[in-house]
Amino acid sequence: MKLNINNTFSEELPSDPILENSRRQVRNACFSYVTPKKTRNPEILHVSEEMSKELGLSKEDAQSEEFLQIMTGNKVIEQTKPYAMHYGGHQFGNWAGQLGDGRAINLAEVVHNSNRWAIQLKGAGETPYSRNADGLAVLRSSIREYLCSEAMYHLGVPTTRVLSLAITGDQVLRDVLYNGNAAYEKGAVVCRVAPSFIRFGNFEILAAHGDHKNLKLLADYTIKHFYPEIKVSGKEAYIALLSEISKRSLKMVIDWQRVGFVHGVMNTDNMSILGLTIDYGPYGWLEDYDLGWTPNTTDSQFKRYKYGTQPEIVLWNLYQLANALYPLIEETDSLEKVLNDYQETYTKAYVNMMITKIGLFFYQENDHLLIQDLEELLQLSETDMTIFFRNLANFEKGKTSNWYAIINDSFYNLHDIENDIKNRWNTWFLKYNTRLKKEQMGDKERKDRMNSINPKYVLRNYMAQLAIDNADKGDYNLIDELYQMLKNPYNEQPKYDKWFAKRPDWARNKIGCSMLSCSS
């Protein structure tokens, strides 16, 4: 197995001079060297063929003993020195100080076909940033991260990727709901891949420590390798950097809203400077269309990270990044302009995204009112988001009396919908039909375009939980079935029709389906 290693982060940025793997506060460094923990009896459960090819690996490479040992922490790639990143972050709106890679270890950077990829093991053991934790991960959360990373990629949502999923043969103690009922679970390791794993928090911790020298080094490194289109220098370069990160972050969160994804833990240490979805913990997809839903039990009281506030939270996080970059700029007007631009652009981007979901591809006055009315109705009726928008594509101009037959499969409580709500639905479809007549395309073309942005299949929590339940019994087939299906989420794929269904009643309040924690 041969990888084209070309490390930049660990060679161009300052390292922690202390080499022992002890919990500590790190200063004047962007990372600490650390070696993955050896695992007792590792086994590869699944490998992403697409990601293997991106790294220049063959199918034989992915089946080799060397691949197994490297991707489960038992062997270090030749001529590399694994490390954990140093970063801080705001958690649930409060500055948490140093956080860092507490259970993620970066193996190396690989260049293939002119693309740069950082390879990272999640769950490979403790680091100086593990605090009181063991640095390990369990199969439950690892399956969720593995499947979701690739599902998001194929949905067209900017995301980190994964290469492999493995069990370690070790038992890991976890308290799933933080209620004092800890139990042993199967240990696991996911190999995550991204152009870079730098987060907002990497900048925040350096600014918090007053380490402006290394803050500048990190910003210059980021521009050099990931934003080469920035040609200006000095403070203008750092303003441009914030602007580009803002644009990418906006695209990411608009795509989240488009497919109904809820991250669950939008802390600044979980925000990628490349605008990638990163750190799949207590995430979820909307079942019934509820702007106030969050999958995270830790956030159940205040719902800071609920679906409806995600775009505003991205802006809040960008403010923290702007504060971190301020020492390199030392003036606020330009920073405020970037943040104001995000706010103004978001409103338009959101409406444009929503009207395309309902098959309107040229904005007209009052389209936003049509969207507002629709969102109210979706919530009043407890309507499944994915099924509603997918089936809406079957609507034909002029056939307003058929609206009920088209969308009734998306209602969770069909018989409980009151007549006044049905009347409001009827009124909405009459308005919708009138608006559709102003579009030039025919029903078939509109359906094809709608189906290209409204997925038929998403990784609903109950689906992931079924895969987890089977895996706990040693049956890993459902992991592959879901993985294969989610590679083509916009295609009909009739053989997977059983997954195009509302959340079953048993999953409404089941742990792992409706209630999730950060415990992994």
VOTIFI-456017 format. One record per atom (N, C-alpha, C): x, y, z. Coordinates in pm, whole numbers, plus 50000, padded with zeros to 5 digits. Each point is the difference from the previous one (the first is absolute). Last residue first. Layout:
BEGIN
XYZ;...
REM end
This chain:
BEGIN
479865090752284;500454990449899;501424995650028;495745036750158;500744988550052;500374990349889;497275041649994;501355000749946;500834987850041;494634995649942;500915008050080;501365000549931;494314990849884;501414996749981;500845009050088;494584983749855;500835005850106;501434995249983;496644986049701;499525013550026;500875007250102;501464957749849;499155004249888;499525014350018;502704978350324;500724997349876;499225004049878;497214988550421;501385004750010;500754995949874;494675006649978;501044990150032;501375006550006;495295016449891;500675004250124;501124990550041;497704995049573;499655013750036;500755004950123;499944955649763;501205008450004;499735014150050;496644965449930;500914995350105;501225008950015;496735007549651;499565004350133;500974995950110;501945008049502;499024991050064;499685004550142;501445032049579;500554993950121;498954990950064;499335007349482;500045008150121;500674992350114;501394988549495;498844998650089;500175009050121;502894978049615;499315012549971;498684999750076;502844962750009;500625010750079;499415013749969;498694960049768;499604998350141;500595011050088;501104995449528;498785007450032;499564998850146;503914983349710;500125005450136;498745007350046;500544980449564;500324989050091;500155004650144;499205030849628;498824992850050;500334988850099;502415044649811;500474987650063;498844991850059;500545048649812;498844992650050;500404987250073;503335043049994;499474990349905;498854992250062;502775032150232;498995006849918;499384990649896;503584987150311;498805003950077;498905006549917;504424969549964;499145005549894;498685004950060;503384981250274;500885005349896;499205006349887;498074976450374;500215014350022;501015006049903;498984952850003;498805007649967;500265015050004;503444970350138;499784999349855;498795008249959;500934996850463;501105006949932;499765000349849;497124974450269;499725014350011;501065008249926;500704953850015;498765002849926;499675014950004;503674984050254;500295000849857;498755003149920;499514993850460;500905011549979;500255001749851;497664962350149;499165011849982;500845012649983;502084957650092;499475001149864;499195012749978;502454979250397;500375013149945;499435002449861;499594969550486;499505000149864;500215013949942;500904985950464;500984994449908;499564999549855;497755019250396;499834985549998;500984993249903;499815047150043;500264995450138;499894984850011;498805021249596;501454999250017;500384995450140;495445008049894;500514988049932;501484998350023;498055039150169;499474988350072;500504987049937;501025040249778;500764998850125;499554987650078;497635011749613;501344995249963;500874997950124;495805019350064;499834986049960;501354993949961;499905045950092;499874992150123;499794985249969;500135031549647;501334998250058;499934991250124;495935011449812;500744991349908;501404997350053;497225030650224;499584986350028;500724990049909;500745047149945;500634994350121;499594985650026;500215019149498;499165002550117;500614992850121;501935014949527;500344990950109;499185003650124;498235006949485;500965006250092;500244990150114;497505002249471;500544992450112;500975008650081;497695017849629;499034989850037;500454992750126;501255052749856;500374985950003;498824990950032;500495048349752;499244994450112;500274985050007;501955025049655;500395007650120;499244995550125;499384981549558;501465000950006;500475007950122;495384994049878;500554987550054;501525000150007;497695036849807;499674999250143;500634987550062;500385005149536;500845009750070;499734999850151;497364972649722;501394995549996;500915009550077;495465012149949;500164988650090;501454995350004;498875033549690;499995005250138;500214988650100;499544988449551;501295006650022;500095005350143;495904981249870;501054989850007;501355006350029;496135028349939;499954992150124;501174990250011;500915042949694;498894991050017;500114991750126;502085051549917;500224985749980;498744991850025;500345048750063;499984995949860;500044984849983;497745031650407;501264993449964;499884994349859;496325020250223;500915010549954;501384994449965;496514973350188;499635003549863;500905010949943;500244986050459;500674990749907;499725003649855;497775023550351;501415004049985;500744991149901;495554989550109;500035012749928;501445004549975;499354962250268;499674997049861;500055012749914;500535004450464;501164993349941;499774997249852;496435016650255;501015010549978;501234994249930;496744969350124;499445008749898;500995011349967;501064971350354;500214993649871;499395008149885;499325014950446;501425001149962;500234993849862;495734996150189;500275013849958;501435001649954;498794958950186;499355001749870;500265014049944;501454990450436;500814992849900;499435002149860;497505016450354;501185008549978;500954993549899;496264975750134;499585011449917;501185009249971;500664964550295;499834994949863;499605011249905;500195010250452;501354998449948;499954994649857;495985004050231;500495013349968;501434999649947;497874959850146;499485005049872;500555013849965;502964966750306;498695006450008;499615006249866;503154956750135;500095013149937;498615006249991;501214955450164;499845010650100;500085014049940;500634957249768;498605001150041;499765011350100;504454989749832;499115003249889;498575002850046;504885000450202;498704997450063;498905004149903;504425002549848;500184990050106;498674996350066;501165017549479;499395003850128;500144988850102;501334998049528;500985007050083;499455004150136;497504978649638;500964990550056;501005006650093;496765025249743;499484994350125;500934989650062;500375028749575;500835002250120;499514992550125;497904996349552;501445001349974;500815000550129;495194999549991;500534986849964;501515000449982;497735040550080;499944991550118;500604986249971;499515033049651;501095003050094;500034990350117;497015004849590;500784987950032;501045002150109;497095033849793;499184991250084;500764987650045;501785033649693;500055003950141;499204990750091;502015002849508;499304989150069;500025002350150;502175029549680;498584999449968;499224989550075;505234993249938;499295012849986;498534997849964;502664962950273;499885004549862;499185012749995;503194969050379;498895009049975;500015004649853;503364972650227;498994993049921;498785008849968;503745012650284;500415000349859;498974993349909;499734999550479;499455012249941;500355001049852;501744965550288;498724997149935;499375012349935;504095004450242;500214990449891;498694997649924;499925027050384;500625007049888;500264990549883;498054981250396;499185010849945;500645006049876;502384967450252;498944994249916;499165011049937;503415013050304;500584993549883;498924995049905;498675019950420;500645009349906;500444993149872;495784988050322;501354995049976;500665008349890;496085017950340;500254994949865;501454995749985;496255020550336;501044990150030;500314992149872;497125039750026;499514986849962;500914988650043;500895047550071;498654997650054;499554985749977;504105015449812;500094998050144;498634997150062;500345009649539;500804988050024;500094996950149;497935040249860;499174988249980;500764987150028;502345041350017;498994999350107;499174987349989;503045009249657;500694995850122;499044999350119;498365016649586;500304985749993;500654995250129;499205046149947;498744992750019;500254985050001;503675027249900;499605001850140;498724992250029;501505001649553;500854991450083;499595000950147;497925028549697;499574986449971;500784990050084;501305044550015;498754998150075;499444986049977;503805014049759;500374997650140;498754997950086;499595012549546;500354985950014;500334996650145;498935044849813;499094992750090;500274984950006;502055024549582;499525006850120;498964991650072;503454972849711;499065010849973;499515005950132;504194964949778;499345006950111;499085011049948;501464953449774;500225014249973;499205007850104;499844952949989;501415002149972;500335014249958;496434963450268;499995013449944;501455004249981;498374958150215;499945000149854;499855013649936;500644985750475;498614998249957;499845002149849;504265003750206;499484987550055;498554997649957;502175040849896;500414989249910;499504986650050;499245037450267;499125000249883;500424989449898;502625005150394;498674994650028;499095000249877;504365019249978;500094985650020;498614993950018;500325046749975;500284993949869;500094984950010;499525024350399;498775000449922;500224993549864;503785004150272;499034990750058;498714999649918;503395031049886;500404986349967;499004989850052;499435045950108;499734997549858;500314985549965;501045013550435;498545001149980;499634996849855;504655002150121;499304988150047;498505000549969;502945037049912;500024989649897;499214987950044;500595035850304;499175004349887;499914989049895;502794992650371;498615001150045;499075003749884;504694998649924;499464986650024;498515000950033;502325040049963;499774994049868;499424985950015;501425022650384;498735005449951;499654994249863;504164988850182;498934993650078;498635005149958;503835019549803;499944985849963;498834993350070;500925044250121;499414999349865;499874985549954;502185009450406;498565001450013;499314999249864;504685000250011;499504987550057;498485000450011;502225038849862;500064989949894;499454986650050;500315036150312;499045002849893;499964989049894;503065003150399;498764992250004;499085001749880;505624998950134;498915009449969;498754991949975;504374979650084;499945011650089;499085011249951;502134954149845;499355010149916;499905013450073;501634958250187;500765000949874;499495011549912;497914988650421;501375004650026;500865001249873;495414982349971;500135014550020;501455004650028;498044954249947;500855005749896;500295014950021;497094976250296;501314993450006;500975005949897;495505014550005;500695004850121;501414994150009;497234984249658;500415013849972;500755005950119;498044958150054;501194999049914;500535013949966;496034997850237;501104995750086;501294998449920;496055010749767;500395011350085;501194996250089;498004966449747;500865008449917;500435012650076;496884971550202;501334993950000;500985007949915;495515013250002;500575002250133;501434994450006;497564991249610;500405014150008;500645003050135;498194957649945;501195001349915;500505014450005;495974991750210;501134995250079;501295000449919;495955010749788;500385010750092;501194995850087;498134967949702;500665010949926;500455011450090;497544963450204;501364996649953;500685011149919;495444995450224;500985010450034;501394997349942;496054970549948;499665013349950;501035010750028;500484953750162;500025001149853;499805014449953;502004994650491;498864994349930;500085003149850;502995010150406;500414995049868;498874993249924;499425019450440;500855009749930;500274995849856;497004983450393;499914997949855;500775010549921;499034990450497;500075013249938;499944999649847;499554959050260;499325010450077;499965013349925;502254960349830;498544998549998;499275011250073;504844987149901;499455012749954;498475000350008;502624961550109;500665010650077;499405013649969;498664961449754;499385000550133;500615011150086;499614998349455;500994999350108;499325001350137;498105004149540;500184986050038;500844998350126;496455040549836;501424997050011;500144985550043;495885036949793;500544986950040;501524999950007;496565035449867;500545000250136;500664987150043;497725008149576;501115009450007;500665000050136;497274961449733;499935007250127;501225008950012;497394961149684;500615013049974;499825009150121;500484945450017;498975010049977;500665013849995;503384972949994;498954990749959;498795009049970;505345014049988;498635002650038;499124988649954;505024989150107;499225006049892;498605002550052;504914998350286;498764993449959;499405006849879;504604995250393;499325006249888;498664993149975;503994998650359;498544998450013;499255007549890;504754994049874;499654994550130;498504997850009;504115012949636;498644994650003;499734993050133;503725033949772;499644994650131;498534995950008;500875032749605;501034992750072;499454995550136;498955024449478;499354994250117;501014991050069;501775041649712;499624985949992;499234996050125;502455042449855;498564999349979;499524985849978;504515015350113;499734997449859;498514999349970;501915005250437;500335012349927;499864997949849;497074974550397;501164998849912;500285013249930;497544986050483;499815007749878;501294999749918;499124983350457;499434990949901;499695007149870;501645022250387;501034989949974;499494989349903;497145034850151;500995005349905;501134990049974;495044982050109;501015007750072;501085004749903;495504974449943;500685010049917;500915009150081;497144953750023;501045005750088;500835010249922;496014979049806;499864996550141;501025006250092;498454997249489;501334996050049;499984996050147;496194996749606;500235007650123;501294995050063;497194999149484;501024994950091;500165009350120;497145000749571;499424997550131;500974994550101;500615015949527;499744985650016;499434996550137;500935045949885;499354994249881;499654985450020;502525024550322;498575003150006;499254993449884;504684995650008;499424993250116;498495002150002;502395024149683;499814986049961;499464991750116;501105044150087;498855000049910;499724985749954;503855007050253;498805000050083;498735000849916;504275000649777;499844987850080;498675000050075;501305038849764;499574989349910;499744987150077;501775035750244;498625002649960;499484989149907;504514999450124;499164995950113;498535002149968;503195015249692;499954985350001;499104994950112;500755046449972;499254995449883;499874984849999;502675019950337;498595003450019;499154994749885;504654996949971;499494990150096;498515002250023;502175031549737;499894987349929;499474988950092;500855042650189;498935000949902;499794986749928;503625004950300;498724999250071;498845000249903;504215006449811;499884986450054;498694998350074;501185042649846;499564991549889;499824985650047;501835030050301;498595003749978;499424991149889;504514996050077;499274993650110;498515003649996;503015019349684;499954985549979;499164993250107;500925046250029;499004997349896;499864985049975;503365017450292;498684998550063;498914997149898;504604988449803;499755007950119;498614997850054;500464991049482;500864996950115;499625008850118;497654977049507;500415011950075;500854995850119;497854968549705;501285005249949;500495012450074;496564953950021;500235012750070;501405005049963;498494957849853;499415010749920;500145013650065;501314957750203;501035006349915;499455011149912;498554971150421;499365011449935;501015007349911;501234960550237;498584997449980;499215011649940;504934998250105;499644986549957;498544998249963;501905043150145;500944994049904;499484986849944;497635022050353;499855006849871;500864993249894;500464984450438;498664996949950;499775006349863;503985010350234;500004986049955;498674996449935;500375041850207;500774999849875;500054985949942;497995005150420;499195006749898;500704999749865;502364983450371;498894991149966;499135006249891;503535025950172;500544988449929;498864990849954;498905036250277;500345004449864;500534988449917;499224991650448;498715002849937;500225004249855;503714994650279;499524987449943;498625001349938;501805038650200;500994995049904;499504987249933;497615020050360;499725005949869;500994995649894;498174986550485;501084994749918;499805004649856;497205005150414;500825011449957;501174995949914;496354972250182;501294999850069;500875012149965;495794993949791;499735000550145;501285000350080;500244994049531;499625013850034;499775001550150;500844957149838;501225008249987;499705014550035;496414969649991;500874997150113;501285008449995;496765003049643;499545005850127;500984997750113;500624980749566;500355014250004;499645006050136;498864955749924;501455000549987;500495014450007;495284989849992;500654999650130;501525000049995;497184997049612;499995013650054;500815000450129;501564960249710;498705004950046;500095014750042;502694957849687;500115012550075;498605005550028;501524959149751;499104999550115;500125012650087;500764986549440;500595004750125;498954998850111;499324979249582;501175008049959;500745005750120;497474955750101;499585013249955;501235007449947;498094949650253;500845006249898;499405013549962;499964955950403;499365011649937;500995006749904;499144950350258;501015008249933;499295010949924;498514971350456;499645004749867;501195007749944;499114960550408;500805011049946;499485003349861;498284972550499;500105001449854;500885011949964;497874963550431;500845011049957;500125000349849;495844980350312;501094996649908;500785012549962;497595000550478;499604998749860;501204996149916;498085003950559;501054997649902;499404997949862;497805032150392;500104985949959;501124998649897;497275036850391;501084996949906;500034985049970;496725035350233;499884986049960;501034996449893;499105044650201;500594991050098;499924985349966;498605038049723;499084998550113;500514990150104;501335016549522;500565007350114;499104999450123;499474976249572;499165011650026;500485008150122;502554961749840;499365005249880;499235012950026;504354978450213;498705003250060;499215007449893;504474963649973;499305012449966;498675001050073;505044969649919;498945003450095;499375013449964;502554959549698;500095014050041;498805003450088;503154955449782;498755004750058;500195014150054;502664972249576;500035004850139;498605004350044;501224986049555;500134988250086;500085003750146;499345029049597;501344998650056;500214987050077;496965017949544;499894997550143;501394996450052;498625032249558;500584987850057;499594998550145;499505029449490;499364997750129;500514986750054;501725039949600;499754986450051;499325000450136;500665039349708;500674989549923;499624986250049;497515052349996;500564988950077;500644990049905;498785057650011;499714986749946;500534989350096;498085055050031;501154991150011;499574986349950;497245040749800;500204991550117;501394993950003;495765030949718;501425000350033;500284992750131;495924986349681;500245009050113;501505000050031;497404972849673;500535012549950;500245010250108;498574952650019;498905009649997;500455013449942;503134965750080;499204996749883;498735008349990;502865006150375;500775002649879;499154997649875;498224988550421;500015014449977;500745003549872;500054955150140;498655004049959;499955014949968;503964982350183;499854996949858;498615003549949;500855007350456;501005007449923;499814997649851;497394975250312;499535013749977;500985008049915;500984954750138;498915000749905;499625014349965;503354993750330;500424994149873;498915001549894;499105013050448;500905009449931;500384994849862;497364972050272;499265012249965;500885009849924;501994961350175;499124996649888;499255012449954;502545004850384;500864998849882;499204996149876;498015002550436;500225013249942;500834999349873;499184958450217;498735007349982;500215013349929;503694973150151;499454996349870;498745007949968;503575023150321;499254987450002;499384997749863;504705027450197;498655001349945;499334986450001;504395028850279;499494988849920;498605003149946;502925025550320;500405001649861;499474989349906;499325009050493;500964989749961;500435001049854;498495040650382;499454989249917;501104990449954;500165043550254;499774988250085;499504987949922;502695035349733;499465003950131;499794987550086;501935005149540;498904990950035;499325003650131;503985018149737;498765007750004;498804991750044;504574983749924;500105010350104;498705007950020;499214951849818;500955010249956;500155010150115;497864945149900;500125013050067;501095008749939;497414962249696;500715001050127;500195014250049;497654984649589;501284992750003;500815002350127;495675017949791;499834989050094;501274992050019;499605025549559;499175004350112;499724988050089;503895015949607;499304989350070;499205005950116;501895021049502;499875001250145;499254988050056;502525026749537;499444987450049;500045000050152;499975037849565;500514996850133;499284987550049;500985019749479;499104994050099;500734997750130;500205026949472;500624997450130;498974994750098;500685000249427;499155002950116;500714996250129;501624992349541;500065014450035;499065003950113;500704954249868;499295007249893;499845014750034;501614980350414;499734991049887;499145007449898;502795003950516;499675007149877;499834989949888;499815001450579;500264992749877;499605008849882;501355002350568;499345006249886;500434992649874;499584980850535;500855005749895;499135007649901;498544982750447;501084991249958;500955006749902;496635016850423;500305002149858;501214991649961;496134994850397;501445000449976;500235000649850;495925006350415;500324999549858;501515001649984;497435004250410;499964985949958;500174998649850;500385042350227;500044991350117;499934985349967;501345048649773;499674986449956;500134990450117;498925051850120;500974992249925;499494986249959;499145041850344;499284987549974;500964990649928;500145049450314;500644989849918;499124987649988;497145040550131;501454999050012;500554989349908;495355015850045;500384988050074;501504998650017;495805038949910;501394996749971;500454988450090;494835006849843;500955003850104;501414995749963;495894990349745;500065014550018;500995004850103;499404953549871;498685004950041;500055014750040;504614987849930;499064988950007;498685005150060;504835018849749;498805003950074;499034988349995;505584995849953;498685001449941;498965005350095;505594982749849;499055002750106;498615000949941;504984973249857;498995010249974;499125002050123;504324968849759;499765008750116;498955010449961;501214947349799;499935014549982;499625007150130;502834952549913;498665004850036;500025015249993;503164958449745;499865011250092;498535003150026;504184963249754;498615003950029;499915011150104;503894987649646;499875001650145;498585004750030;503054973049569;498995009450049;500035000450152;502484969649687;500465013849985;498905010350033;497954953149945;501435002849996;500265014849973;495564983850249;500485000849863;501485004250001;497904973450412;500145013849953;500574999749858;496924963050307;501225002849924;499995014449953;496444981950261;501074990850040;501315002349927;495375021949958;500945005450097;501174991350038;496344995349661;499504996950135;501035003650107;500765004949525;498705006450022;499364996450134;504224980949861;500125014650000;498685006650039;500134952749951;500795004250115;500125015250009;497714980449626;499314996950126;500765005750119;502065002149579;498895009550009;499284998150132;503294968949902;500605013050032;498925010650015;498844956849853;500275000150143;500575013550043;496864998349559;501294995250049;500115000650151;496495015249676;499794986750060;501264994550064;499865041749762;498995001350107;499704986750068;502965001749625;500585007550112;499045000250118;498474981849597;500904990850070;500665006850119;497355025549712;499144991150078;500834990350081;502505044949888;499284989949922;499104991950092;501855053250044;500074986250050;499194990749912;500585050349998;500944992349920;500184985850046;496945035650158;501305000050067;501064992349920;495475002749857;500435013950014;501415001050061;497834957949970;500515004449870;500515014450008;497934982750381;501254992749975;500645004649870;495715015450111;501045007250070;501364993249983;496224979249808;500195013249939;501165007450066;498554958750181;500774998249877;500295013349933;499144988550522;499445008049892;500894998649877;499254963550412;500945009549938;499275007449889;499024966350478;499585006049874;501055009849952;500684970950379;498604996649970;499555005249864;504864984250263;499375010049913;498594995349966;502994988550449;499384994349880;499355011349921;503664987950465;499265008549907;499454992449879;501824992850505;499624990349896;499195007249892;502395024750355;500224986050035;499734990349885;501995052149975;498734993350024;500204984950008;503105048150089;499894987149933;498694993150041;500785054149977;500024988650092;499824987049922;502325046449798;498734993050024;500184988250094;503175043850028;499924987249929;498674993250028;502015054449982;499414989450082;499894987349915;501585057650017;500264986649947;499454989550096;498005050349936;500884992150086;500194986249936;498545054749829;499724985750013;501004993650096;499965046849898;498784996849926;499634985350012;502835037450340;500074988649909;498664997949932;501245028850395;500925003249890;500184988549902;497924983050445;500225013949961;500945000749881;496494964150315;501045001849899;500105014849963;498264968050434;499705011949924;501185002849908;498754949250167;500655012550039;499455011649917;500374941750085;499025010949991;500655012850049;503074962149781;499345003150127;499035011449980;503704971149728;498555000449978;499285001850133;505105017249827;499294989950077;498495001849984;503365029849807;499664988249922;499244989450079;501005056749970;499894989050096;499494987749924;500405041849777;501334994450028;499974988350098;496335016849623;500144999950146;501354993750033;499495022749515;499544988650078;500205002450149;499295032949525;500764996450121;499374988550078;499735005949449;499465006650118;500684994850126;500914983649554;500045014549984;499515007650122;500134951449963;501345004649963;500115015149992;495934975150099;500974996950105;501405004849967;496485007049683;499575005650128;501074997850107;500594980849564;500235014450006;499675005650139;501214950049712;499525007050120;500345014849995;499564957449670;500515013649984;499475008550114;500154945349771;499975008550120;500615013649970;497774958249730;500865011349967;499925010250113;499364944750027;499305012849999;501005011049970;499454942349966;500835011949988;499155012449990;500154943050122;499155011950000;500885012450000;
REM end
